């Protein structure tokens, strides 16, 4: 059961990190204590990253809401040249093009897992927040399958995590985070980038599922 608990926490880390890459609503982030929750969970999953989540919590409190929004737009949205494009294809494609072959492959992974993008979504499928949410989905489905006693299905979701993480997420996160750290004058985003980089680099997808993980409670 300890394995399942840790896997659920790993899933929650992906979900909370994803939320922090969407346009920031300072009051919502503070009211829901997103960074505080991330700090607590990371303390069990990726202790080296947890201190940065704690720093993010303090940085939000010190930063004006408008300043956060402007910094987010400069980094990830535009309208001018992006300081840190949040799309995997920019880093994975030789010509740094948007919507390249890697983007199509990412969309195929979503479809393989039975997912599609909402019509309301205006971002490319390989946006960092969407990819982090997808990892949250895969880990959550792995945990649910274990709880249901379906270890074969759990292993399939684990295999999908390995493919997606190794081919479409981890190869570009380091370069992406480096751009944020170099470009942003806002402490919150520098801390977020460092936190994400450490989490991705030092929290690998498990190699397998322990036999006892599927035991019922």
C-alpha positions in Angstrom: 0.0 0.0 0.0 2.9 2.4 0.6 3.8 2.2 -3.1 0.2 3.2 -4.1 0.3 6.1 -1.6 3.5 7.4 -3.0 2.3 6.9 -6.6 -0.9 9.0 -5.8 1.3 11.7 -4.4 3.5 11.6 -7.5 0.3 12.1 -9.6 -0.7 15.0 -7.4 2.7 16.7 -7.9 2.1 16.6 -11.7 -1.3 18.1 -11.3 -0.2 20.9 -9.0 2.8 21.8 -11.2 0.6 21.9 -14.2 -1.8 24.4 -12.5 1.1 26.7 -11.8 1.9 27.1 -15.5 -1.5 28.5 -16.4 -2.1 32.2 -16.3 -1.7 33.0 -12.6 -4.6 34.2 -10.5 -2.8 35.3 -7.3 -5.8 35.2 -5.0 -6.9 31.8 -6.1 -3.3 30.4 -5.7 -3.2 31.8 -2.2 -6.7 30.8 -1.2 -6.2 27.2 -2.4 -2.6 27.2 -1.1 -1.4 25.4 -4.3 2.3 26.0 -3.5 1.7 24.9 0.1 0.1 21.7 -1.0 2.9 21.1 -3.5 5.5 21.6 -0.8 3.9 19.1 1.5 3.6 16.4 -1.1 7.0 17.0 -2.6 8.5 16.5 0.9 7.6 12.8 0.5 8.1 12.4 -3.3 11.0 14.8 -4.2 12.5 16.4 -1.0 15.1 18.4 -3.0 12.3 20.1 -4.9 10.1 20.8 -1.9 12.1 23.8 -0.6 11.5 25.6 -3.9 7.8 25.0 -3.6 8.0 26.6 -0.1 9.9 29.5 -1.6 7.2 29.9 -4.3 4.6 30.2 -1.6 6.4 33.2 -0.1 7.2 34.7 -3.5 3.6 34.8 -4.5 2.7 36.6 -1.3 5.4 39.3 -2.0 4.6 39.8 -5.7 1.9 42.0 -7.1 -0.9 40.2 -9.1 -0.3 42.4 -12.1 3.4 41.7 -12.0 2.8 38.0 -12.0 0.4 38.2 -15.0 2.8 40.3 -17.0 5.7 38.1 -16.3 3.7 35.0 -17.3 2.7 36.6 -20.6 6.3 37.5 -21.4 7.5 34.0 -20.7 4.8 31.9 -22.2 2.1 33.8 -24.0 3.2 36.8 -26.0 2.2 38.9 -28.0 5.9 39.5 -28.5 8.7 36.9 -28.8 8.3 34.4 -25.9 11.1 34.3 -23.4 10.5 30.6 -22.7 8.2 28.9 -25.2 6.2 26.3 -23.3 5.9 23.9 -26.2 7.9 20.7 -26.5 8.3 20.9 -30.3 10.3 24.1 -29.9 13.0 22.1 -28.2 12.5 18.7 -29.8 12.3 19.7 -33.5 15.5 20.5 -35.4 14.0 23.7 -36.8 12.2 24.6 -33.5 8.9 24.7 -35.2 5.5 24.6 -33.5 3.2 21.7 -34.2 5.9 19.5 -35.6 6.1 15.7 -35.8 6.7 15.4 -32.0 3.4 17.3 -31.4 1.5 14.9 -33.6 3.1 12.0 -31.6 2.1 13.6 -28.3 -1.5 13.8 -29.6 -1.4 10.2 -30.6 -0.3 9.3 -27.0 -3.4 11.2 -25.7 -5.6 9.3 -28.1 -4.1 6.0 -27.1 -5.0 6.7 -23.5 -8.6 7.5 -24.6 -8.2 11.3 -24.3 -8.7 14.3 -26.5 -8.3 18.0 -26.1 -11.2 20.1 -25.1 -12.6 22.4 -27.8 -12.1 25.2 -25.4 -8.3 24.5 -25.3 -6.4 27.0 -27.5 -2.9 25.7 -26.7 -0.9 23.1 -28.7 -1.0 19.5 -27.3 2.6 19.7 -26.2 2.1 22.7 -23.9 4.0 22.0 -20.6 0.8 22.2 -18.5 -1.1 19.8 -20.7 1.8 17.3 -20.7 2.0 17.5 -16.9 -1.7 17.0 -16.7 -1.4 13.9 -18.9 1.2 12.4 -16.6 -1.1 13.1 -13.7 -3.8 11.2 -15.6 -1.6 8.2 -16.4 -0.3 7.8 -12.8 -3.8 8.2 -11.4 -5.1 5.5 -13.7 -2.2 3.3 -12.7 -3.2 3.7 -9.0 -6.9 3.2 -9.7 -6.1 0.0 -11.6 -4.1 -1.3 -8.6 -6.9 -0.4 -6.3 -9.2 -2.4 -8.5 -6.8 -5.4 -8.5 -6.2 -5.1 -12.3 -2.4 -5.4 -12.3 -2.2 -5.9 -16.0 -4.0 -2.6 -16.7 -1.8 -0.9 -14.1 1.3 -2.1 -15.9 0.0 -0.8 -19.2 -0.4 2.7 -17.7 3.0 2.4 -16.2 4.5 1.5 -19.6 2.7 4.5 -21.2 4.2 6.7 -18.5 7.7 5.5 -19.4 7.2 6.2 -23.2 5.7 9.6 -22.7 8.1 10.7 -20.0 11.2 9.5 -21.7 10.4 10.6 -25.3 8.1 13.6 -25.0 8.5 15.3 -21.6 11.8 14.9 -19.8 14.0 15.6 -22.9 13.0 19.2 -23.1 12.1 20.3 -19.6 15.7 21.2 -18.6 16.2 23.6 -21.6 12.7 25.1 -21.0 13.4 25.7 -17.3 16.8 27.2 -18.0 15.2 29.8 -20.3 12.7 30.7 -17.5 15.5 31.1 -14.9 17.6 33.2 -17.3 14.8 35.4 -18.6 12.4 36.1 -15.8 12.9 38.9 -13.3 10.1 37.5 -11.1 11.3 35.2 -8.3 8.2 33.0 -8.4 8.8 31.8 -11.9 12.5 31.1 -11.3 11.6 29.0 -8.3 8.9 27.2 -10.2 11.3 26.4 -13.0 13.9 25.1 -10.6 11.2 23.0 -8.8 10.0 21.5 -12.0 13.5 20.7 -13.2 14.5 18.9 -10.0 11.2 17.0 -9.9 11.5 15.8 -13.5 15.2 14.9 -13.2 15.1 13.2 -9.9 11.6 11.6 -9.7 11.8 8.9 -12.4 8.8 6.7 -13.4 9.1 3.5 -11.3 10.6 0.5 -13.2 7.8 -1.8 -12.1 5.0 -2.4 -9.7 5.7 -4.4 -6.5 3.6 -7.5 -6.2 2.2 -6.5 -2.9 1.1 -3.1 -4.3 -2.1 -4.6 -5.6 -3.2 -6.0 -2.3 -6.6 -4.9 -1.0 -6.9 -2.8 2.1 
